[in-house]
Each structure stands twice: as structure tokens, then as C-alpha cells.
Amino acid sequence: MALNPNGKAVTTKATFSRETSVSISIDAATTVVWALLTNAADYPRWNSTIVSLEGTIAQGQQIRLVSTLDPKRTFKLTVKEMEANKRLVWGDAMGKRVFTLETSASGVVFSMTEKIGGPLFPLFARMIPPFDASFEQFASDLKKAAEA
């Protein structure tokens, strides 16, 4: 799905899955954005959608994320892929979140996509809040921190 880097989230729903994506242009070096995305302990400082993020963001490592969408729940995630300054993927059995950075004329285009689902997804899909506003806030917060 090609995204307009305007910071507006797009959600696609299917019977057994839901995918939300956002993309935004950031006037900063790719290395600056990457440093923000890979420093777990620093997330709550710059990202208003994250209550806490514990662990080390490194290939194969476990992290524990608490989001403002469901502050009573701790998501235990595994860092599945890391390609420095380009791509980061973390997730669990239900889904994965992919962060990508592409160099552009004005800095970097940051994109984030999360796909959740599986055979039992229809049973609990109604209980999962929409991610759109949270994704837009995440992208906005990252832009603000990277450009500061």
C-alpha cells in the first residue's frame, strides 16, 4: 500500500486481519530518526503514545511495551528484524509492526504499518481499539523529536 507521507493513518480491515499504516516526512537525518526508534528507554520522553518500553531493541531481543491505548496491558514483543537506518520489525503471535525509513530530498520518510490477525481474530476484533489516532500521534511525536 503506497502511503502519502502526510501523517494521516489508513486502516484496511479484512475478516481475519486489520492493517493500519501511517507515513510522514521528517526533516532530519535518517540516523537521527533511527536513534529515536531504537532507544527503548527514551520512548516515553518523546512519544506520547507509549507509557513504557523496557528491554533492548536489538535483533532477537524481547521488549515489553505499554501503550496509552491499553495501559493495563503489557505487550511482550520480539524484535524480529533490524536493518540499521532502514527497517525495524517487532511483534508477537498476533501481529507485527514494521517501521521503515527512506531517504528523501528533504530528509527521511518514516512509515509504520501494523498488521494484526489470525484465525481467531474475528472473535476479538471488536475489542481492539482503532490505531489511527495513535499512529498519527506516534508519527507526529517522532517528527517533532527528530526535528528538534
C-alpha positions as CSV (number, residue, x, y, z in Angstrom):
1,M,0.0,0.0,0.0
2,A,1.6,3.3,-1.1
3,L,1.1,5.9,1.5
4,N,1.1,9.7,1.3
5,P,3.7,11.0,3.8
6,N,1.1,13.4,5.3
7,G,0.9,11.9,8.7
8,K,-2.7,10.6,8.2
9,A,-3.3,6.9,9.1
10,V,-5.0,4.4,6.8
11,T,-6.7,1.2,8.1
12,T,-7.7,-1.7,6.0
13,K,-10.0,-4.3,7.5
14,A,-10.4,-7.9,6.4
15,T,-12.2,-10.8,8.1
16,F,-9.1,-12.3,9.7
17,S,-6.9,-9.2,10.0
18,R,-6.6,-5.5,10.3
19,E,-3.7,-3.3,9.0
20,T,-3.0,0.3,10.0
21,S,-0.3,2.4,8.3
22,V,1.0,5.9,8.6
23,S,3.8,7.8,6.8
24,I,5.3,11.2,7.4
25,S,8.1,13.3,6.0
26,I,10.7,14.3,8.6
27,D,13.3,17.0,8.0
28,A,16.2,15.2,9.8
29,A,18.9,12.7,9.0
30,T,17.9,9.0,8.9
31,T,20.4,8.3,11.7
32,V,18.6,10.8,14.0
33,V,15.2,9.1,13.4
34,W,16.8,5.6,13.7
35,A,18.4,6.6,17.1
36,L,15.0,7.6,18.4
37,L,13.3,4.4,17.2
38,T,15.9,2.1,18.7
39,N,16.4,3.6,22.2
40,A,13.7,1.8,24.2
41,A,14.2,3.7,27.5
42,D,13.8,7.1,25.7
43,Y,10.4,6.4,24.1
44,P,8.3,7.8,27.0
45,R,10.2,11.1,26.8
46,W,9.4,11.8,23.1
47,N,6.4,9.6,22.3
48,S,3.1,10.4,24.0
49,T,1.5,7.1,22.8
50,I,4.0,5.0,24.9
51,V,3.7,4.6,28.7
52,S,6.8,2.5,28.9
53,L,9.1,0.4,26.7
54,E,11.6,-1.9,28.5
55,G,14.3,-4.0,27.1
56,T,16.8,-3.6,24.3
57,I,15.7,-3.0,20.7
58,A,18.1,-5.4,19.0
59,Q,17.6,-8.5,16.7
60,G,16.0,-11.4,18.6
61,Q,15.5,-9.4,21.9
62,Q,12.3,-9.3,23.9
63,I,10.8,-5.9,24.7
64,R,7.9,-5.0,27.0
65,L,5.7,-2.2,25.7
66,V,2.8,-0.5,27.5
67,S,0.7,1.8,25.2
68,T,-1.7,4.6,26.1
69,L,-4.4,2.6,24.1
70,D,-4.4,-0.1,26.8
71,P,-2.3,1.0,29.8
72,K,-3.3,-2.0,31.9
73,R,-1.7,-4.4,29.3
74,T,2.0,-5.1,28.8
75,F,2.7,-6.4,25.3
76,K,5.6,-8.8,25.2
77,L,7.2,-8.4,21.8
78,T,10.2,-9.8,20.0
79,V,12.4,-7.7,17.7
80,K,12.2,-9.8,14.5
81,E,14.2,-7.7,12.0
82,M,16.7,-4.9,12.2
83,E,18.4,-3.3,9.2
84,A,20.2,-0.2,10.6
85,N,18.7,3.1,9.4
86,K,16.2,1.4,7.2
87,R,13.9,-1.2,8.8
88,L,12.8,-2.4,12.2
89,V,10.1,-5.1,12.9
90,W,8.8,-6.2,16.2
91,G,5.8,-8.3,17.1
92,D,4.1,-11.3,18.7
93,A,2.0,-14.2,17.7
94,M,-0.9,-11.9,16.8
95,G,0.9,-9.4,14.6
96,K,3.8,-7.3,13.8
97,R,4.7,-3.7,13.5
98,V,7.1,-2.6,10.7
99,F,9.0,0.7,10.8
100,T,10.7,1.8,7.6
101,L,12.9,4.8,6.8
102,E,13.5,6.0,3.3
103,T,15.9,8.8,2.5
104,S,14.2,11.7,0.7
105,A,15.3,15.1,-0.7
106,S,14.1,16.8,2.5
107,G,15.4,14.2,5.0
108,V,13.5,11.0,5.6
109,V,10.1,9.4,5.0
110,F,9.1,7.4,8.1
111,S,6.4,4.7,7.6
112,M,4.9,2.5,10.2
113,T,2.5,-0.4,9.5
114,E,0.9,-2.9,11.9
115,K,-0.9,-5.9,10.8
116,I,-2.8,-8.0,13.4
117,G,-4.9,-11.0,12.9
118,G,-5.2,-14.8,12.6
119,P,-7.8,-17.5,12.6
120,L,-9.4,-16.3,15.9
121,F,-9.2,-12.6,15.0
122,P,-13.0,-12.2,14.2
123,L,-13.8,-13.3,17.8
124,F,-11.9,-10.4,19.5
125,A,-11.6,-7.8,16.7
126,R,-14.3,-5.6,18.2
127,M,-12.4,-5.4,21.5
128,I,-9.3,-3.9,19.8
129,P,-9.4,-0.1,19.7
130,P,-8.7,1.6,16.4
131,F,-5.0,2.5,15.9
132,D,-5.4,5.5,13.6
133,A,-5.2,8.4,16.1
134,S,-2.4,6.7,18.0
135,F,-0.4,6.1,14.8
136,E,-0.9,9.7,13.7
137,Q,0.3,10.9,17.2
138,F,3.3,8.5,17.1
139,A,4.4,9.8,13.7
140,S,3.8,13.4,14.8
141,D,5.8,12.9,18.0
142,L,8.7,11.3,16.1
143,K,8.8,14.1,13.6
144,K,8.8,16.7,16.4
145,A,11.6,14.9,18.3
146,A,13.8,14.3,15.3
147,E,13.5,17.8,14.0
148,A,14.2,19.4,17.4
